[in-house]
Amino acid sequence: MKAVKFLSVVFIIISVVYCFPGEKSNAKLDDGINAIESVDTYNFCKELSSSRFAGRLTGHEGYTAAARWVADYFKKWGLKPYENEDGYLQAYQSPYVIIDKAEMTIYADGNSFPLTVEKDFMPLLYSDSGSNKAPVVFAGWGIKAPELGYDDYAGIDVKGKFVLCFRGVPDRFDRRFTDHDQHRHRMQVAKELGAVGLIYIYPDPQANPNGDFIKGFTPALISYAAADRLLKEKGINASLMEDKLRNTKKPQSFSLNAVVDYRVQSRNFPDGIGYNVIGFIEGSDPELKKECVIIGAHLDHCGTHMGLMFPGADDNASGSAVVMEIAYAFSKMKTRPRRSVVFALFGGEELGLEGSSYMAEHFPSQFTKIDSMFNFDMVGEGDRVGCGLNANPPQFEKNLREANETLYTLSDVHYLKEIGVRSSDFAPFYLKGAICANLYSNGPHLNYHKSDENIYRINPEIMADASRLVFIAAYRWADR
């Protein structure tokens, strides 16, 4: 009997600690918290990364089917559509390319080396069709910026040749180079100088659709090992060459005797349509409901090319699943927060933040202010959640940390200081003055943008914890 009484007291104490972290009660949030289940997030992630949606390349019918699938859930849960006439889907132009076949062979040092897709090379997923057997010119970072006192193309001729370069800039702390690090800019410069294609050197070739289709231009990625074969005649390897560029911060360009034979078959779809999926819970305050808190993630990935489907389970079916689960939790709440909460799954993040940029410029008319945004990008692997957020107001970080007091899942918090070329979907809203938090799991994210980035690598518990963390934080923030 004493043991029973003791356990009852312990249960009450635990309940009080759970309900009142950091002087804030979770009691009224119980309906939402209890609605969040790890099995739900896992099943959402599993379905989104299945062959049914063909890798969710924005513009492609696989992505459109995924967007409609999510919209059906938003409707089922009673979320309001972003616009009455358009429902939950916000459409915008989104051209895309499908690569049907690609082959590459290196001729160097008197030998030929056929390369294997994904292991040794990958076509960039915006390549035109073409067949080119051409010499190679190494051009450092592939940057032409004489106005900044830097030009990798000075003194070399790339006409009719492949440009070989790294992705990056001479000085990563010099923000004047930011625009030059955009894929689109780098490709256009190489094309205008007469190159037949640009070949990036990457540690691990991966799917990448983030660029523009350029007629007559065939860009690709190759591995460090493949690049070493090209650079061998100069007595240097790719890693040492990259180190030299970083240390000297000066161009190190030169022509090579090596030849690349690269053949691509692709289909360009300039009239593709992308969709953002948007639903919301209306706030309870007559005036504050015109302000909103966004909870978002990108729905898209890289599609299916050359017979390989890129599932994108971690990037970003996981983030999409978390947003869906939080939306479901909010739908179960009897008491709505004072401000409205908008749930958005974006298209075209992999194509360069297309969907979130479009939404930021064409925001639902019933809202007069975007108060804040919680964004999820790759929250499916690992056992902890990290976050980049605004330093001000300090109450925003305090609120997130208080939400974590019963979860113990938040492990890394740093401040957002600027927007770079590798930002996620929070960026367009951050630039418009919204308070932002960008959340991710601690990884290891080993198969990023590979054909085996699949559901077997996903931890359902970290997705559920990420859902609970932001459900609590977003509700409280919207209700302040």
VMD Tcl script that draws the C-alpha trace (Angstrom):
set ca {
  {0.00 0.00 0.00}
  {2.84 2.40 0.83}
  {4.46 1.54 -2.48}
  {1.26 2.43 -4.32}
  {1.00 5.78 -2.50}
  {4.66 6.47 -3.20}
  {4.23 5.77 -6.92}
  {1.14 7.99 -7.00}
  {3.11 10.87 -5.50}
  {5.92 10.33 -8.01}
  {3.39 10.28 -10.87}
  {1.88 13.58 -9.66}
  {5.32 15.20 -9.38}
  {6.29 14.05 -12.88}
  {2.99 15.34 -14.22}
  {3.53 18.74 -12.64}
  {7.08 18.96 -14.03}
  {5.78 17.99 -17.47}
  {2.97 20.48 -17.43}
  {4.83 23.46 -15.98}
  {8.28 23.76 -17.58}
  {9.97 27.12 -17.17}
  {6.93 28.72 -15.49}
  {4.76 27.94 -18.52}
  {2.03 25.32 -18.39}
  {1.66 22.65 -21.06}
  {-1.70 21.55 -19.66}
  {-3.84 23.23 -22.29}
  {-1.57 21.83 -25.00}
  {-2.13 18.20 -24.01}
  {-4.59 17.47 -26.80}
  {-2.04 18.53 -29.39}
  {0.96 16.93 -27.70}
  {-0.85 13.64 -27.29}
  {-1.83 13.67 -30.97}
  {1.83 13.54 -32.05}
  {2.98 9.98 -32.68}
  {6.33 8.80 -34.03}
  {4.60 6.18 -36.15}
  {2.62 8.92 -37.90}
  {5.68 10.97 -38.81}
  {7.41 7.81 -40.00}
  {4.48 6.78 -42.19}
  {4.18 10.25 -43.71}
  {7.90 10.21 -44.47}
  {7.72 6.67 -45.84}
  {4.89 7.48 -48.23}
  {6.45 10.73 -49.47}
  {9.74 8.98 -50.21}
  {8.08 6.03 -51.95}
  {8.10 5.34 -55.70}
  {4.52 6.65 -55.84}
  {5.86 10.21 -56.04}
  {8.94 9.51 -58.22}
  {11.37 11.56 -56.13}
  {9.15 14.70 -55.98}
  {10.91 16.83 -58.60}
  {9.03 20.13 -58.73}
  {7.07 20.50 -61.95}
  {6.97 16.76 -62.56}
  {3.72 14.83 -62.11}
  {5.29 12.94 -59.18}
  {5.71 16.15 -57.22}
  {2.22 17.34 -58.14}
  {0.75 14.06 -56.88}
  {2.64 14.50 -53.58}
  {1.34 18.07 -53.22}
  {-2.25 16.91 -53.78}
  {-1.76 14.06 -51.29}
  {-0.69 16.53 -48.58}
  {-3.53 18.91 -49.49}
  {-6.04 16.10 -48.97}
  {-4.77 15.68 -45.40}
  {-4.98 19.42 -44.76}
  {-8.60 19.32 -45.88}
  {-9.34 16.21 -43.81}
  {-7.95 17.89 -40.70}
  {-10.07 20.99 -41.18}
  {-7.30 23.44 -42.01}
  {-8.45 26.49 -43.92}
  {-7.15 26.76 -47.51}
  {-4.85 29.68 -48.24}
  {-7.22 31.09 -50.88}
  {-10.83 30.07 -51.39}
  {-10.62 29.96 -55.16}
  {-7.31 28.08 -55.36}
  {-7.71 25.79 -52.36}
  {-4.52 24.57 -50.70}
  {-2.27 24.68 -53.79}
  {-0.43 27.85 -54.75}
  {0.82 27.45 -58.32}
  {3.86 29.07 -59.96}
  {6.06 28.50 -63.02}
  {8.74 25.86 -62.47}
  {10.70 24.56 -65.49}
  {12.48 21.25 -64.98}
  {14.68 18.73 -66.78}
  {14.70 14.92 -66.83}
  {17.99 13.16 -67.60}
  {17.31 9.89 -69.44}
  {20.89 8.73 -69.97}
  {24.43 9.92 -69.27}
  {27.86 8.43 -69.96}
  {31.33 9.80 -69.25}
  {34.82 8.54 -70.07}
  {38.12 10.16 -69.14}
  {41.13 9.88 -71.47}
  {44.31 10.64 -69.56}
  {47.88 9.42 -69.29}
  {47.41 7.20 -72.34}
  {44.48 5.34 -70.81}
  {40.70 5.48 -70.89}
  {38.63 5.41 -67.71}
  {34.86 4.83 -68.06}
  {33.05 6.42 -65.11}
  {30.06 5.06 -63.22}
  {26.97 7.17 -62.52}
  {26.67 8.20 -58.84}
  {29.99 6.58 -57.90}
  {32.28 8.59 -60.17}
  {30.10 11.22 -61.81}
  {26.62 12.69 -62.07}
  {25.12 14.87 -64.75}
  {23.84 18.11 -63.31}
  {20.09 17.71 -63.52}
  {19.52 20.70 -65.76}
  {21.83 19.62 -68.59}
  {20.90 19.85 -72.24}
  {21.29 16.80 -74.45}
  {24.69 16.64 -76.11}
  {27.73 14.61 -77.05}
  {31.10 16.27 -76.55}
  {34.61 14.84 -76.58}
  {36.76 17.79 -75.61}
  {39.92 18.89 -73.78}
  {39.74 20.10 -70.19}
  {40.81 23.39 -68.62}
  {41.13 23.69 -64.83}
  {39.69 27.03 -63.69}
  {39.93 27.07 -59.90}
  {36.55 28.18 -58.52}
  {35.16 28.98 -61.98}
  {34.81 32.65 -61.00}
  {35.27 35.62 -63.30}
  {35.17 38.76 -61.15}
  {37.80 41.23 -62.39}
  {35.90 43.99 -60.59}
  {36.88 42.24 -57.35}
  {40.46 41.69 -58.46}
  {39.90 37.97 -59.09}
  {39.56 36.03 -62.37}
  {40.01 32.27 -62.74}
  {39.59 32.66 -66.50}
  {42.43 35.15 -67.01}
  {45.04 33.78 -69.43}
  {43.16 30.60 -70.38}
  {40.99 29.71 -73.38}
  {37.93 27.55 -72.65}
  {36.22 27.76 -76.03}
  {35.09 24.31 -77.15}
  {36.42 22.76 -73.92}
  {35.17 21.54 -70.55}
  {35.78 23.80 -67.57}
  {36.89 21.86 -64.49}
  {36.47 23.65 -61.15}
  {35.50 23.43 -57.49}
  {32.34 24.85 -55.97}
  {33.27 27.67 -53.65}
  {34.90 31.11 -53.50}
  {38.44 32.42 -52.93}
  {37.53 33.82 -49.51}
  {34.39 32.50 -47.83}
  {34.36 35.52 -45.49}
  {34.26 37.98 -48.39}
  {30.55 38.37 -49.11}
  {31.23 40.22 -52.36}
  {31.69 36.78 -53.96}
  {28.25 35.49 -52.92}
  {26.54 36.00 -56.28}
  {29.50 34.42 -58.08}
  {28.94 31.21 -56.10}
  {25.46 30.69 -57.53}
  {25.30 27.65 -59.84}
  {23.33 29.63 -62.40}
  {25.88 32.44 -62.52}
  {28.87 30.11 -62.77}
  {27.31 28.08 -65.58}
  {26.32 31.16 -67.57}
  {29.84 32.60 -67.35}
  {31.37 29.36 -68.66}
  {28.83 29.18 -71.48}
  {29.41 32.80 -72.53}
  {33.15 32.10 -72.71}
  {32.48 29.26 -75.14}
  {32.80 26.18 -72.92}
  {30.78 23.08 -73.90}
  {30.18 22.26 -70.24}
  {31.32 22.85 -66.68}
  {32.43 19.95 -64.48}
  {32.42 20.42 -60.72}
  {34.78 18.44 -58.48}
  {32.77 17.14 -55.51}
  {33.79 14.76 -52.71}
  {30.80 12.58 -53.58}
  {28.79 13.07 -56.81}
  {25.14 13.70 -55.96}
  {21.87 14.70 -57.58}
  {21.55 18.45 -58.09}
  {18.72 20.12 -60.05}
  {19.56 23.66 -58.88}
  {20.28 25.47 -62.13}
  {18.96 26.67 -65.46}
  {18.70 24.66 -68.66}
  {21.18 26.25 -71.09}
  {20.92 25.25 -74.74}
  {24.03 23.43 -75.93}
  {25.58 23.21 -72.45}
  {26.30 19.92 -70.64}
  {27.41 20.38 -67.00}
  {28.28 17.56 -64.58}
  {29.90 16.58 -61.26}
  {32.86 14.22 -60.83}
  {34.44 12.69 -57.74}
  {37.81 13.66 -56.32}
  {39.16 10.28 -57.48}
  {38.02 10.94 -61.05}
  {39.47 14.46 -60.92}
  {42.77 13.01 -59.73}
  {43.06 11.15 -63.05}
  {42.62 14.44 -64.92}
  {45.11 16.32 -62.73}
  {47.75 13.57 -62.57}
  {49.72 15.01 -65.50}
  {50.39 18.10 -63.37}
  {51.67 16.02 -60.45}
  {48.89 17.16 -58.14}
  {45.60 15.75 -56.85}
  {42.25 17.39 -56.26}
  {42.60 17.77 -52.49}
  {45.99 19.48 -52.76}
  {44.70 21.71 -55.55}
  {41.75 22.79 -53.43}
  {44.03 23.49 -50.47}
  {46.30 25.59 -52.68}
  {43.35 27.67 -53.88}
  {42.15 28.25 -50.31}
  {45.59 29.09 -48.94}
  {46.78 31.42 -51.71}
  {43.37 32.96 -52.50}
  {44.72 33.43 -56.02}
  {43.79 31.82 -59.36}
  {45.63 28.59 -60.19}
  {44.26 27.90 -63.66}
  {45.83 25.81 -66.44}
  {45.05 23.71 -69.51}
  {45.23 19.93 -69.45}
  {46.07 17.35 -72.10}
  {43.34 15.08 -70.69}
  {40.08 14.69 -72.60}
  {36.54 14.06 -71.38}
  {33.97 12.25 -73.52}
  {30.54 13.13 -72.12}
  {27.18 12.14 -73.60}
  {23.80 13.17 -72.23}
  {20.21 12.54 -73.27}
  {17.75 14.84 -71.53}
  {14.26 16.33 -71.84}
  {13.54 19.94 -71.02}
  {10.10 20.98 -69.70}
  {10.03 24.79 -69.78}
  {6.32 24.97 -68.94}
  {6.45 23.02 -65.67}
  {4.19 24.13 -62.82}
  {5.21 23.93 -59.17}
  {2.97 24.13 -56.12}
  {3.21 25.27 -52.53}
  {0.76 23.48 -50.23}
  {-0.69 25.99 -47.75}
  {-3.32 25.64 -45.03}
  {-3.86 27.47 -41.76}
  {-5.53 27.54 -38.37}
  {-7.17 30.92 -37.80}
  {-6.17 32.79 -34.66}
  {-8.67 33.50 -31.88}
  {-7.96 37.21 -31.43}
  {-10.01 39.46 -33.78}
  {-6.99 41.67 -34.55}
  {-3.95 39.46 -33.93}
  {-5.34 36.72 -36.20}
  {-4.25 38.92 -39.11}
  {-0.68 38.14 -38.07}
  {0.66 34.63 -38.58}
  {3.33 32.18 -37.54}
  {4.50 29.95 -40.41}
  {5.54 26.34 -39.89}
  {7.16 25.12 -43.09}
  {9.44 22.72 -44.95}
  {10.21 21.94 -48.56}
  {8.29 19.06 -50.07}
  {10.41 18.58 -53.19}
  {13.50 16.54 -53.93}
  {15.44 15.59 -57.09}
  {13.17 13.24 -59.02}
  {13.95 10.15 -61.12}
  {16.75 10.19 -63.69}
  {18.64 7.51 -65.67}
  {16.46 4.86 -64.02}
  {17.49 6.02 -60.54}
  {14.91 7.41 -58.15}
  {16.15 9.85 -55.53}
  {13.75 9.27 -52.60}
  {14.83 12.22 -50.43}
  {13.60 10.55 -47.24}
  {15.77 12.78 -45.07}
  {15.86 15.74 -47.48}
  {13.09 16.55 -47.06}
  {10.30 14.04 -46.66}
  {11.31 14.10 -42.98}
  {10.71 17.84 -42.61}
  {7.46 17.60 -44.56}
  {6.27 14.78 -42.30}
  {7.01 16.90 -39.22}
  {5.03 19.86 -40.57}
  {2.11 17.54 -41.34}
  {2.21 16.10 -37.82}
  {2.29 19.56 -36.23}
  {-0.64 20.61 -38.43}
  {-2.56 17.57 -37.22}
  {-1.72 18.43 -33.59}
  {-3.00 22.00 -34.02}
  {-6.20 20.66 -35.58}
  {-6.88 18.76 -32.35}
  {-6.66 21.84 -30.14}
  {-9.89 23.07 -28.58}
  {-8.36 26.48 -27.85}
  {-6.66 28.26 -30.73}
  {-3.71 30.63 -30.20}
  {-4.29 34.37 -30.63}
  {-2.38 34.58 -33.91}
  {-3.02 32.41 -36.94}
  {-0.70 29.51 -37.71}
  {0.12 28.78 -41.36}
  {1.41 25.39 -42.51}
  {3.37 25.49 -45.76}
  {5.12 22.80 -47.77}
  {7.20 24.43 -50.48}
  {8.07 23.34 -53.97}
  {11.35 24.11 -55.68}
  {13.74 24.41 -52.73}
  {16.14 22.13 -54.57}
  {15.81 24.43 -57.60}
  {16.84 27.49 -55.58}
  {14.15 28.37 -52.98}
  {11.58 28.83 -55.74}
  {8.42 28.03 -53.81}
  {9.22 29.88 -50.58}
  {10.40 32.92 -52.54}
  {7.15 32.91 -54.50}
  {5.05 32.56 -51.35}
  {6.91 35.39 -49.62}
  {6.09 37.66 -52.56}
  {2.50 36.41 -53.01}
  {1.42 35.90 -49.43}
  {-2.21 34.99 -48.60}
  {-4.19 38.22 -48.60}
  {-5.93 37.68 -45.26}
  {-2.67 38.20 -43.37}
  {-1.15 41.62 -42.79}
  {2.07 40.45 -41.13}
  {4.36 37.42 -41.12}
  {5.32 37.39 -37.46}
  {7.71 34.45 -37.47}
  {8.66 31.22 -39.20}
  {9.76 27.77 -38.05}
  {11.44 25.84 -40.89}
  {12.42 22.16 -41.00}
  {15.10 20.85 -43.35}
  {16.48 17.34 -42.86}
  {15.21 16.24 -39.44}
  {15.07 12.50 -40.07}
  {18.47 11.20 -38.96}
  {20.23 11.29 -35.60}
  {19.06 11.82 -32.03}
  {19.12 15.58 -31.46}
  {17.75 18.73 -33.07}
  {19.82 21.79 -33.88}
  {18.54 25.27 -34.69}
  {19.67 28.52 -36.23}
  {17.53 31.49 -35.15}
  {17.30 35.24 -34.81}
  {19.23 36.67 -31.89}
  {16.47 39.22 -31.36}
  {14.09 39.33 -29.74}
  {15.71 37.17 -27.01}
  {12.24 36.00 -25.94}
  {12.03 33.93 -29.15}
  {15.02 31.78 -28.16}
  {13.82 31.66 -24.54}
  {10.45 30.35 -25.70}
  {12.09 27.59 -27.76}
  {14.36 26.56 -24.90}
  {11.39 26.43 -22.50}
  {9.54 24.19 -24.95}
  {12.54 21.88 -24.83}
  {12.57 21.51 -21.04}
  {10.41 18.38 -21.08}
  {11.90 16.96 -24.29}
  {15.68 17.33 -24.00}
  {16.04 17.17 -27.77}
  {17.49 20.61 -28.59}
  {21.28 20.44 -28.56}
  {22.73 23.12 -30.79}
  {21.48 26.70 -31.05}
  {23.25 29.40 -33.04}
  {22.22 32.78 -34.41}
  {21.30 33.56 -37.99}
  {23.45 36.46 -39.15}
  {23.05 36.57 -42.93}
  {21.59 34.74 -45.89}
  {24.00 32.84 -48.16}
  {23.62 30.76 -51.32}
  {23.10 27.59 -49.28}
  {20.20 28.83 -47.14}
  {16.91 26.99 -46.73}
  {13.27 28.11 -47.07}
  {13.33 30.43 -44.06}
  {15.53 32.83 -46.07}
  {12.85 34.71 -48.08}
  {10.84 35.32 -44.89}
  {13.94 36.29 -42.91}
  {14.72 38.90 -45.56}
  {11.22 40.31 -45.12}
  {11.79 40.80 -41.41}
  {10.20 37.67 -39.96}
  {11.69 36.12 -36.82}
  {12.99 32.73 -37.98}
  {14.11 29.37 -36.62}
  {15.66 26.82 -38.98}
  {15.65 23.31 -37.49}
  {17.58 20.20 -38.51}
  {18.72 16.94 -36.93}
  {22.32 16.08 -36.09}
  {22.70 13.52 -38.85}
  {24.96 11.97 -40.05}
  {23.09 12.60 -43.38}
  {25.59 10.31 -45.13}
  {23.54 9.68 -48.27}
  {22.51 13.24 -49.02}
  {20.99 13.52 -52.53}
  {21.81 9.88 -53.33}
  {19.52 7.17 -54.65}
  {19.76 5.31 -51.33}
  {18.68 8.23 -49.13}
  {15.68 6.12 -48.21}
  {13.25 5.39 -45.39}
  {15.55 2.79 -43.80}
  {17.82 5.58 -42.61}
  {15.07 7.49 -40.81}
  {14.61 7.68 -37.03}
  {10.88 8.19 -36.28}
  {11.55 9.29 -32.70}
  {13.64 12.32 -33.65}
  {10.91 13.47 -36.04}
  {8.28 13.09 -33.32}
  {10.43 15.04 -30.83}
  {11.01 17.78 -33.39}
  {7.25 17.90 -33.91}
  {6.55 18.24 -30.18}
  {9.26 20.85 -29.72}
  {7.91 23.21 -32.37}
  {4.26 22.47 -31.63}
  {4.79 23.75 -28.08}
  {7.04 26.64 -29.09}
  {4.90 27.78 -32.02}
  {1.64 27.62 -30.08}
  {3.05 29.67 -27.21}
  {4.66 32.16 -29.55}
  {1.48 32.58 -31.58}
  {-0.50 32.97 -28.34}
  {1.68 35.61 -26.70}
}
mol new
graphics top color blue
foreach p $ca { graphics top sphere $p radius 0.5 }
foreach p [lrange $ca 0 end-1] q [lrange $ca 1 end] { graphics top cylinder $p $q radius 0.2 }
display resetview
